Amino acid sequence: MKAFDVIGFGALNIDKLFRVNRIAGPEEESSIIEFEEYCGGSAANTIVGLARLGLKTGFIGKVAHDKEGEKLVNDLQREKIDVSRIIHSNHGQSGQVLGFVDHFGDRALYVFSSVNDSIKTIELDQEYVKNTKFLHFSSFFGSSSFQAQKAIVKMISNNVIVSMDPGEIYARKKKLDPLLKQIDALLPNRKELQLLTGKKSFKEGARVLLKKGVNVVGVKLGKDGCYVTDGIEEHVIEPFKVKVVDTTGAGDAFCAGFLYGLKHKKTLYECGKLGNFVASQSVMAHGPRKGLPTLEELKGLL
């Protein structure tokens, strides 16, 4: 029996979010209305979402020996996530993100990666990642951690389901084609899909990814819901209508709901609906994790 349902592998960041009257462009000014600080990181947010839904989870990442690193690890521990394979660096600083969110919920992000980008394959525990049903990736800026992700996929057996939220970083900068053949579920947003495939139509873009070896594609369409396909069936699934407060982490929340559905062998349509629901709960609260629902809140959809 596998020890974990899902293990996440991605960056760990302190998100410093500024609520502004508007997001300023070049040579423009804007006023800060409020400032808050949260623990974040795309895959980490998704793993928190899955832990709240009752799954047994672990995480692979890297922090420094600083107050930010301590806060990041402690926050995961409070969610009952295994942190035994988080690497602690003796040099550098833990990752941070400066985010600016307007009253529409739109955002602009500035990332200070630091030790997130210094993970080496030799630092990873091969047996740890073999001991899970799902392995979920999100992006790094640097090449070292990306190479470690590619290496770990080659080490695991075919019975570990691999999912990825590529983020704009991987979609724009990384050569993902060799990795796509080993990805079971790819979960980009509309813009990332276009960057990955060159296709403006999300349906055409999804078909390109399926031809490259991906088994399931779930495209996050924001206010338009999501599009899911495995090449045999396809669905455009409407979003849940809620009041949007902050879209930070909405895509990560979608991944949590979608992967929860996959883990419990739900239909493709049900997986997309679960993703939409978890995302809808997330955007009604400030920050990437506060609004993530519990299993009890999800039961009406199951």
Secondary structure by P-SEA (a helix, b strand, c coil): cccccbbbbbbbbbcccccccccccccbbbbbcbbbbbbbcaaaaaaaaaaaacccbbbbbcccccaaaaaaaaaaaaacccccccccccccccbbbbbbbcccccbbbbbbcccccccccccccccccccccbbbbbbbccaaaaaaaaaaaaaccccbbbbbccccccccccccccccccccbbbbcaaaaaaacccccaaaaaaaaaaacccbbbbbbcccccccccccccccccccccccccccaaaaaaaaaaaaaaaacccaaaaaaaaaaaaaaaaacccccccccccccccccc
